[in-house]
């Protein structure tokens, strides 16, 4: 059996986190939440520092997807929009 160690607890959302997505190169982690935001985290070297918070949805973020080259992040929400 493989065991895993906790690296870090990421805080920044004001409500439950619903979705996570790593960029194709593994250097960026995005999290989407009931708080209607997406937070971008620096995953390079396992620092997981918050890079920025993205806003624009008027309801919970349910899905995140990076483009294959990692330059575009799409977010889908219960507000019926994709940003």
C-alpha positions in Angstrom: 0.0 0.0 0.0 1.1 3.5 -0.8 1.0 6.1 1.9 0.6 9.9 1.4 1.8 12.8 3.4 -0.2 16.0 3.8 1.8 18.8 2.1 -0.2 21.8 3.1 -3.7 22.9 3.9 -4.8 25.6 1.4 -7.1 28.3 2.7 -8.7 31.1 0.8 -12.3 30.1 -0.1 -15.1 31.3 2.1 -17.3 28.2 1.3 -16.9 24.6 0.3 -14.5 23.6 -2.5 -16.2 21.6 -5.2 -13.6 21.1 -7.9 -9.8 21.0 -8.4 -7.8 21.0 -11.6 -4.0 20.8 -12.2 -2.5 22.5 -15.3 -1.0 20.0 -17.8 2.5 20.8 -16.6 1.5 20.3 -12.9 2.8 23.8 -11.9 -0.6 25.4 -11.2 -3.6 24.1 -9.3 -7.1 25.7 -9.6 -9.9 25.3 -7.1 -13.5 26.2 -7.6 -16.0 26.8 -4.8 -19.5 27.4 -3.6 -18.3 31.0 -2.9 -18.4 31.7 -6.7 -14.7 32.1 -7.1 -11.7 30.2 -8.6 -8.4 30.4 -6.8 -5.1 29.8 -8.7 -2.4 28.2 -6.6 1.3 27.9 -7.3 2.0 24.2 -7.3 5.6 24.4 -8.6 8.0 23.1 -6.0 5.0 22.3 -3.8 4.7 25.9 -2.4 1.0 26.2 -3.1 1.0 29.9 -2.6 -2.1 31.7 -3.7 -1.5 33.5 -7.1 -4.8 35.1 -7.5 -8.6 34.9 -7.0 -10.8 34.9 -10.1 -14.3 36.3 -9.9 -17.1 36.7 -12.4 -19.6 33.9 -11.7 -22.9 34.7 -9.9 -23.3 31.1 -8.6 -21.2 28.2 -7.5 -18.3 27.0 -9.7 -18.8 23.3 -10.6 -16.2 22.4 -13.2 -12.7 23.5 -14.2 -10.7 22.5 -17.3 -7.4 23.6 -18.6 -6.6 23.7 -22.3 -4.1 21.1 -23.4 -1.3 23.7 -23.6 -2.2 25.0 -20.1 -2.7 28.6 -21.2 -6.5 28.8 -20.8 -8.6 27.8 -17.8 -12.3 27.5 -18.3 -14.8 27.5 -15.4 -18.4 26.4 -15.5 -21.0 27.5 -12.9 -24.5 26.9 -11.8 -25.1 30.4 -13.2 -25.2 28.7 -16.6 -22.0 30.4 -17.8 -18.6 29.3 -18.8 -15.8 31.8 -18.3 
